[in-house]
Amino acid sequence: MNRRRVIVAALPTAVVLVAAVVLLVVDRRTVVVSAPLGTMLLVAAVTVAAVTVVALVWRAHVRRAVSRAKEDATVSAAAEHRRFLDRLDHELKNPITAIRAAVAVSDAATPQLASIDAQTTRMARLVGDLRKLGELQTAPLERVPVDPGTIVTDVAATVGDAHGRDIRVTLPSAPWPLPSVTGDPDLLFTAVHNVVANAVKYSDPGDTVEIRGIERSGRVVVEVADTGRGIPAADVASVLQELARASNARDRPGSGLGLALVRTIVDRHGGTVTVDSHEGRGTRVSIELPVGGG
């Protein structure tokens, strides 16, 4: 359809060009047009302006087309990713259930069977989490004003009580508190909760865990910092990816999906997540969200 429109639009110009070429070859007569110099300059200026406008309109059209193509490709990739995770969940659900059922009815209580049951439970949870992550990439989000200060204090209380840790919270009160952001309050709570829970998991009871909130250049920044074990330099760039875990984190339970979920939630809200860490010294995870919405 687009090609046909281009051909139709270009047809009059093509006819005029062909006619001009034929007259140049066949008819050698000349036509002298007499007009004031001001009129000729005006015609030339109008012609240049018209050509410029057409060029700008065409350039804008091309940019919009490229932008739409990129958006369509992103949506298509996310949908394909979700379909893959749905298939994975479907294909693994039955064999995992069968294995767990066989272990449950077995009379032999051996360490090997206990390990099999624990690993199948972990696999079932992992596949389910992957499917939820895929759904989150395309699911519609609630869009309401959210107070990031309230989320930070609620997360600090929840994680602190669950693990018996004192989590320091620093939020501005002067000249004004943190402005609101627009988004899904439950998902934003989950994102901050996952980061703080990670900070507690990979630090010892005597280590420091802090949450700091600031406003900078039209964005709300929530920093979660700890003095825990840190992340090896070679692993820092990959810890936000699905199923990625630092090489020094194998002794703690986890699926490698916590920070990937954080990244997806923050991406959907128009924000960014960055990780800075030094092994043996600690880690800082920064969540940036646009003030008022994404």
C-alpha positions as a Markdown table, in Angstrom:
| # | Residue | x | y | z |
|---|---|---|---|---|
| 1 | Met | 0.0 | 0.0 | 0.0 |
| 2 | Asn | 2.8 | 2.5 | 0.8 |
| 3 | Arg | 4.6 | 1.7 | -2.4 |
| 4 | Arg | 1.5 | 2.3 | -4.4 |
| 5 | Arg | 1.0 | 5.7 | -2.8 |
| 6 | Val | 4.5 | 6.7 | -3.6 |
| 7 | Ile | 4.1 | 5.7 | -7.2 |
| 8 | Val | 0.8 | 7.7 | -7.5 |
| 9 | Ala | 2.4 | 10.7 | -5.9 |
| 10 | Ala | 5.4 | 10.6 | -8.1 |
| 11 | Leu | 3.5 | 10.0 | -11.4 |
| 12 | Pro | 2.8 | 13.7 | -12.3 |
| 13 | Thr | 6.4 | 14.7 | -11.7 |
| 14 | Ala | 7.6 | 11.7 | -13.9 |
| 15 | Val | 5.2 | 12.8 | -16.7 |
| 16 | Val | 6.5 | 16.4 | -16.6 |
| 17 | Leu | 10.1 | 15.2 | -16.7 |
| 18 | Val | 9.5 | 12.9 | -19.6 |
| 19 | Ala | 7.8 | 15.7 | -21.5 |
| 20 | Ala | 10.7 | 18.0 | -20.8 |
| 21 | Val | 13.2 | 15.5 | -22.1 |
| 22 | Val | 11.2 | 14.9 | -25.3 |
| 23 | Leu | 10.9 | 18.7 | -26.0 |
| 24 | Leu | 14.6 | 19.2 | -25.4 |
| 25 | Val | 15.4 | 16.5 | -28.0 |
| 26 | Val | 12.7 | 17.1 | -30.6 |
| 27 | Asp | 11.8 | 20.8 | -30.4 |
| 28 | Arg | 14.6 | 23.4 | -30.4 |
| 29 | Arg | 12.4 | 26.4 | -30.1 |
| 30 | Thr | 12.9 | 28.8 | -27.1 |
| 31 | Val | 10.4 | 30.8 | -25.1 |
| 32 | Val | 11.6 | 34.1 | -23.5 |
| 33 | Val | 9.8 | 35.1 | -20.4 |
| 34 | Ser | 10.0 | 38.7 | -19.3 |
| 35 | Ala | 9.4 | 39.5 | -15.6 |
| 36 | Pro | 10.6 | 42.0 | -13.1 |
| 37 | Leu | 13.7 | 40.8 | -11.1 |
| 38 | Gly | 11.8 | 41.1 | -7.8 |
| 39 | Thr | 9.2 | 38.7 | -9.1 |
| 40 | Met | 11.8 | 36.2 | -10.3 |
| 41 | Leu | 13.5 | 36.3 | -6.9 |
| 42 | Leu | 10.2 | 35.9 | -5.1 |
| 43 | Val | 9.4 | 32.8 | -7.3 |
| 44 | Ala | 12.8 | 31.4 | -6.6 |
| 45 | Ala | 12.4 | 32.0 | -2.8 |
| 46 | Val | 9.0 | 30.3 | -2.8 |
| 47 | Thr | 10.3 | 27.4 | -4.7 |
| 48 | Val | 13.3 | 26.9 | -2.3 |
| 49 | Ala | 11.0 | 27.2 | 0.7 |
| 50 | Ala | 8.6 | 24.6 | -0.8 |
| 51 | Val | 11.4 | 22.2 | -1.5 |
| 52 | Thr | 12.7 | 22.7 | 2.1 |
| 53 | Val | 9.3 | 22.1 | 3.6 |
| 54 | Val | 8.8 | 18.9 | 1.6 |
| 55 | Ala | 12.2 | 17.7 | 2.6 |
| 56 | Leu | 11.5 | 18.3 | 6.3 |
| 57 | Val | 8.1 | 16.6 | 6.1 |
| 58 | Trp | 9.6 | 13.6 | 4.4 |
| 59 | Arg | 12.4 | 13.5 | 7.0 |
| 60 | Ala | 9.9 | 13.6 | 9.9 |
| 61 | His | 7.9 | 10.8 | 8.2 |
| 62 | Val | 11.0 | 8.6 | 7.8 |
| 63 | Arg | 11.9 | 9.2 | 11.5 |
| 64 | Arg | 8.4 | 8.3 | 12.6 |
| 65 | Ala | 8.4 | 5.2 | 10.5 |
| 66 | Val | 11.8 | 4.1 | 11.9 |
| 67 | Ser | 10.6 | 4.8 | 15.5 |
| 68 | Arg | 7.4 | 2.7 | 14.9 |
| 69 | Ala | 9.5 | -0.1 | 13.4 |
| 70 | Lys | 11.7 | -0.1 | 16.5 |
| 71 | Glu | 8.7 | -0.1 | 18.9 |
| 72 | Asp | 7.0 | -2.9 | 16.9 |
| 73 | Ala | 10.3 | -5.0 | 17.0 |
| 74 | Thr | 10.6 | -4.4 | 20.8 |
| 75 | Val | 7.0 | -5.5 | 21.4 |
| 76 | Ser | 7.4 | -8.5 | 19.1 |
| 77 | Ala | 10.5 | -9.6 | 20.9 |
| 78 | Ala | 8.9 | -9.3 | 24.3 |
| 79 | Ala | 5.9 | -11.2 | 23.1 |
| 80 | Glu | 8.1 | -14.0 | 21.7 |
| 81 | His | 10.0 | -14.1 | 24.9 |
| 82 | Arg | 6.8 | -14.5 | 26.9 |
| 83 | Arg | 5.6 | -17.3 | 24.6 |
| 84 | Phe | 8.9 | -19.1 | 25.1 |
| 85 | Leu | 8.6 | -18.9 | 28.8 |
| 86 | Asp | 4.9 | -20.0 | 28.7 |
| 87 | Arg | 6.0 | -23.1 | 26.6 |
| 88 | Leu | 8.8 | -23.8 | 29.0 |
| 89 | Asp | 6.5 | -23.6 | 32.0 |
| 90 | His | 4.0 | -25.9 | 30.2 |
| 91 | Glu | 6.5 | -28.5 | 29.1 |
| 92 | Leu | 8.3 | -28.8 | 32.5 |
| 93 | Lys | 5.2 | -28.6 | 34.8 |
| 94 | Asn | 4.1 | -32.3 | 34.2 |
| 95 | Pro | 7.5 | -34.0 | 34.6 |
| 96 | Ile | 8.3 | -31.9 | 37.7 |
| 97 | Thr | 4.9 | -32.8 | 39.2 |
| 98 | Ala | 5.5 | -36.5 | 38.4 |
| 99 | Ile | 8.9 | -36.5 | 40.1 |
| 100 | Arg | 7.6 | -34.8 | 43.2 |
| 101 | Ala | 4.7 | -37.2 | 43.4 |
| 102 | Ala | 7.0 | -40.2 | 43.1 |
| 103 | Val | 9.2 | -38.9 | 45.8 |
| 104 | Ala | 6.3 | -38.2 | 48.1 |
| 105 | Val | 4.9 | -41.8 | 47.9 |
| 106 | Ser | 8.3 | -43.4 | 48.3 |
| 107 | Asp | 8.9 | -45.3 | 51.5 |
| 108 | Ala | 12.6 | -44.8 | 51.4 |
| 109 | Ala | 13.6 | -41.6 | 53.3 |
| 110 | Thr | 17.1 | -41.1 | 52.0 |
| 111 | Pro | 19.2 | -38.0 | 51.6 |
| 112 | Gln | 19.2 | -38.6 | 47.8 |
| 113 | Leu | 15.4 | -38.5 | 47.6 |
| 114 | Ala | 15.3 | -35.4 | 49.9 |
| 115 | Ser | 17.8 | -33.7 | 47.5 |
| 116 | Ile | 15.7 | -34.6 | 44.5 |
| 117 | Asp | 12.6 | -33.2 | 46.1 |
| 118 | Ala | 14.4 | -30.0 | 47.0 |
| 119 | Gln | 15.8 | -29.5 | 43.5 |
| 120 | Thr | 12.5 | -30.2 | 41.8 |
| 121 | Thr | 10.8 | -27.7 | 44.1 |
| 122 | Arg | 13.4 | -25.2 | 43.2 |
| 123 | Met | 13.0 | -25.9 | 39.5 |
| 124 | Ala | 9.3 | -25.5 | 39.7 |
| 125 | Arg | 9.6 | -22.1 | 41.5 |
| 126 | Leu | 12.3 | -21.0 | 39.0 |
| 127 | Val | 10.1 | -21.8 | 35.9 |
| 128 | Gly | 7.2 | -20.1 | 37.5 |
| 129 | Asp | 9.2 | -17.0 | 38.3 |
| 130 | Leu | 10.5 | -16.9 | 34.7 |
| 131 | Arg | 6.9 | -17.0 | 33.4 |
| 132 | Lys | 5.9 | -14.2 | 35.7 |
| 133 | Leu | 8.9 | -12.2 | 34.5 |
| 134 | Gly | 7.8 | -12.7 | 30.9 |
| 135 | Glu | 4.3 | -11.6 | 31.7 |
| 136 | Leu | 5.5 | -8.5 | 33.5 |
| 137 | Gln | 7.3 | -7.3 | 30.3 |
| 138 | Thr | 4.0 | -6.9 | 28.4 |
| 139 | Ala | 1.3 | -6.7 | 31.1 |
| 140 | Pro | -0.5 | -3.3 | 31.5 |
| 141 | Leu | 0.6 | -1.4 | 34.6 |
| 142 | Glu | -1.4 | 0.7 | 37.1 |
| 143 | Arg | -0.5 | 4.4 | 36.7 |
| 144 | Val | -1.1 | 6.4 | 39.9 |
| 145 | Pro | 0.9 | 8.9 | 41.9 |
| 146 | Val | 3.3 | 7.0 | 44.2 |
| 147 | Asp | 5.2 | 8.5 | 47.2 |
| 148 | Pro | 8.8 | 6.9 | 46.9 |
| 149 | Gly | 9.5 | 8.0 | 50.6 |
| 150 | Thr | 6.6 | 5.8 | 51.8 |
| 151 | Ile | 7.8 | 2.9 | 49.7 |
| 152 | Val | 11.3 | 3.2 | 51.1 |
| 153 | Thr | 10.2 | 3.4 | 54.8 |
| 154 | Asp | 7.7 | 0.4 | 54.3 |
| 155 | Val | 10.4 | -1.7 | 52.7 |
| 156 | Ala | 13.0 | -0.9 | 55.4 |
| 157 | Ala | 10.5 | -1.9 | 58.1 |
| 158 | Thr | 9.4 | -5.1 | 56.3 |
| 159 | Val | 12.9 | -6.4 | 55.5 |
| 160 | Gly | 14.3 | -5.2 | 58.9 |
| 161 | Asp | 11.6 | -7.0 | 60.9 |
| 162 | Ala | 11.9 | -10.2 | 58.8 |
| 163 | His | 15.7 | -10.5 | 59.3 |
| 164 | Gly | 16.2 | -8.7 | 62.6 |
| 165 | Arg | 18.4 | -6.0 | 60.9 |
| 166 | Asp | 18.6 | -2.3 | 61.5 |
| 167 | Ile | 18.3 | -0.6 | 58.1 |
| 168 | Arg | 19.2 | 3.0 | 58.0 |
| 169 | Val | 16.9 | 5.3 | 56.0 |
| 170 | Thr | 17.8 | 8.8 | 54.8 |
| 171 | Leu | 15.2 | 10.9 | 53.1 |
| 172 | Pro | 15.1 | 14.7 | 52.4 |
| 173 | Ser | 12.7 | 16.9 | 54.3 |
| 174 | Ala | 14.1 | 20.3 | 53.4 |
| 175 | Pro | 13.5 | 22.3 | 51.3 |
| 176 | Trp | 10.9 | 19.6 | 50.4 |
| 177 | Pro | 10.4 | 15.9 | 50.5 |
| 178 | Leu | 10.9 | 13.5 | 47.5 |
| 179 | Pro | 8.3 | 14.3 | 44.8 |
| 180 | Ser | 5.9 | 11.6 | 43.7 |
| 181 | Val | 6.4 | 9.3 | 40.7 |
| 182 | Thr | 3.7 | 7.8 | 38.5 |
| 183 | Gly | 3.4 | 4.0 | 38.4 |
| 184 | Asp | 2.3 | 0.8 | 40.0 |
| 185 | Pro | 2.8 | 1.0 | 43.8 |
| 186 | Asp | 2.9 | -2.8 | 44.3 |
| 187 | Leu | 5.6 | -3.3 | 41.6 |
| 188 | Leu | 7.7 | -0.4 | 42.8 |
| 189 | Phe | 7.5 | -1.8 | 46.3 |
| 190 | Thr | 8.7 | -5.2 | 44.9 |
| 191 | Ala | 11.6 | -3.6 | 43.1 |
| 192 | Val | 12.9 | -1.7 | 46.1 |
| 193 | His | 12.2 | -4.7 | 48.4 |
| 194 | Asn | 14.2 | -7.1 | 46.1 |
| 195 | Val | 17.2 | -4.8 | 46.2 |
| 196 | Val | 17.1 | -4.3 | 50.0 |
| 197 | Ala | 16.6 | -8.0 | 50.6 |
| 198 | Asn | 19.7 | -8.7 | 48.4 |
| 199 | Ala | 21.7 | -6.2 | 50.5 |
| 200 | Val | 20.7 | -8.1 | 53.7 |
| 201 | Lys | 21.3 | -11.5 | 52.2 |
| 202 | Tyr | 24.8 | -10.8 | 51.0 |
| 203 | Ser | 25.9 | -8.9 | 54.2 |
| 204 | Asp | 26.5 | -10.1 | 57.7 |
| 205 | Pro | 24.5 | -8.9 | 60.8 |
| 206 | Gly | 27.2 | -6.4 | 61.8 |
| 207 | Asp | 27.4 | -4.8 | 58.3 |
| 208 | Thr | 25.6 | -1.6 | 57.4 |
| 209 | Val | 22.6 | -1.4 | 55.1 |
| 210 | Glu | 21.4 | 2.0 | 54.0 |
| 211 | Ile | 18.6 | 3.4 | 51.8 |
| 212 | Arg | 19.0 | 6.9 | 50.6 |
| 213 | Gly | 16.5 | 9.0 | 48.6 |
| 214 | Ile | 17.4 | 12.1 | 46.6 |
| 215 | Glu | 15.9 | 14.2 | 43.8 |
| 216 | Arg | 18.3 | 15.0 | 41.0 |
| 217 | Ser | 17.7 | 16.6 | 37.6 |
| 218 | Gly | 14.0 | 15.8 | 37.5 |
| 219 | Arg | 14.5 | 12.2 | 38.7 |
| 220 | Val | 14.0 | 10.5 | 42.0 |
| 221 | Val | 17.0 | 8.4 | 42.9 |
| 222 | Val | 16.7 | 5.6 | 45.5 |
| 223 | Glu | 20.1 | 4.1 | 46.5 |
| 224 | Val | 20.5 | 0.9 | 48.5 |
| 225 | Ala | 24.0 | 0.5 | 49.8 |
| 226 | Asp | 25.7 | -2.1 | 52.0 |
| 227 | Thr | 29.1 | -3.0 | 53.4 |
| 228 | Gly | 28.7 | -6.7 | 52.6 |
| 229 | Arg | 30.7 | -9.0 | 50.5 |
| 230 | Gly | 30.4 | -7.1 | 47.3 |
| 231 | Ile | 30.4 | -8.4 | 43.7 |
| 232 | Pro | 33.5 | -9.4 | 41.8 |
| 233 | Ala | 34.4 | -6.9 | 39.1 |
| 234 | Ala | 33.9 | -9.5 | 36.3 |
| 235 | Asp | 30.3 | -10.1 | 37.4 |
| 236 | Val | 29.0 | -6.5 | 38.0 |
| 237 | Ala | 28.0 | -6.0 | 34.3 |
| 238 | Ser | 25.9 | -9.1 | 34.2 |
| 239 | Val | 24.1 | -9.3 | 37.5 |
| 240 | Leu | 21.0 | -7.5 | 36.1 |
| 241 | Gln | 20.5 | -10.2 | 33.5 |
| 242 | Glu | 18.1 | -13.1 | 33.9 |
| 243 | Leu | 19.6 | -16.1 | 35.8 |
| 244 | Ala | 22.8 | -14.3 | 36.4 |
| 245 | Arg | 24.5 | -14.7 | 39.8 |
| 246 | Ala | 27.8 | -13.4 | 41.1 |
| 247 | Ser | 30.5 | -16.1 | 41.4 |
| 248 | Asn | 30.8 | -15.5 | 45.1 |
| 249 | Ala | 27.1 | -15.9 | 45.8 |
| 250 | Arg | 26.7 | -19.6 | 45.3 |
| 251 | Asp | 26.6 | -20.3 | 49.1 |
| 252 | Arg | 23.3 | -18.3 | 49.4 |
| 253 | Pro | 19.9 | -19.5 | 48.0 |
| 254 | Gly | 18.7 | -17.6 | 45.0 |
| 255 | Ser | 17.5 | -18.0 | 41.4 |
| 256 | Gly | 19.3 | -15.1 | 39.7 |
| 257 | Leu | 16.0 | -13.4 | 38.9 |
| 258 | Gly | 15.7 | -10.8 | 41.7 |
| 259 | Leu | 17.7 | -8.1 | 40.0 |
| 260 | Ala | 16.3 | -9.0 | 36.6 |
| 261 | Leu | 12.8 | -8.4 | 38.0 |
| 262 | Val | 14.0 | -5.1 | 39.4 |
| 263 | Arg | 15.4 | -4.0 | 36.0 |
| 264 | Thr | 12.1 | -5.0 | 34.2 |
| 265 | Ile | 9.9 | -3.1 | 36.7 |
| 266 | Val | 12.1 | 0.0 | 36.5 |
| 267 | Asp | 12.3 | -0.2 | 32.7 |
| 268 | Arg | 8.5 | -0.3 | 32.5 |
| 269 | His | 8.4 | 2.9 | 34.6 |
| 270 | Gly | 10.8 | 4.8 | 32.3 |
| 271 | Gly | 13.7 | 4.5 | 34.8 |
| 272 | Thr | 17.1 | 2.9 | 35.0 |
| 273 | Val | 19.0 | 0.7 | 37.4 |
| 274 | Thr | 22.8 | 0.8 | 37.9 |
| 275 | Val | 25.0 | -1.4 | 40.1 |
| 276 | Asp | 28.3 | -0.3 | 41.6 |
| 277 | Ser | 30.3 | -2.7 | 43.7 |
| 278 | His | 33.7 | -3.6 | 45.0 |
| 279 | Glu | 34.3 | -7.2 | 46.2 |
| 280 | Gly | 35.0 | -7.2 | 49.9 |
| 281 | Arg | 33.8 | -3.7 | 50.5 |
| 282 | Gly | 30.1 | -3.6 | 49.5 |
| 283 | Thr | 27.5 | -2.7 | 46.8 |
| 284 | Arg | 25.4 | 0.2 | 45.8 |
| 285 | Val | 22.3 | -0.3 | 43.6 |
| 286 | Ser | 20.7 | 2.9 | 42.3 |
| 287 | Ile | 17.1 | 3.1 | 41.0 |
| 288 | Glu | 16.2 | 6.2 | 39.1 |
| 289 | Leu | 12.6 | 7.1 | 38.2 |
| 290 | Pro | 11.3 | 10.2 | 36.4 |
| 291 | Val | 9.5 | 12.7 | 38.6 |
| 292 | Gly | 5.7 | 12.5 | 37.9 |
| 293 | Gly | 5.8 | 9.6 | 35.6 |
| 294 | Gly | 7.6 | 7.7 | 32.7 |
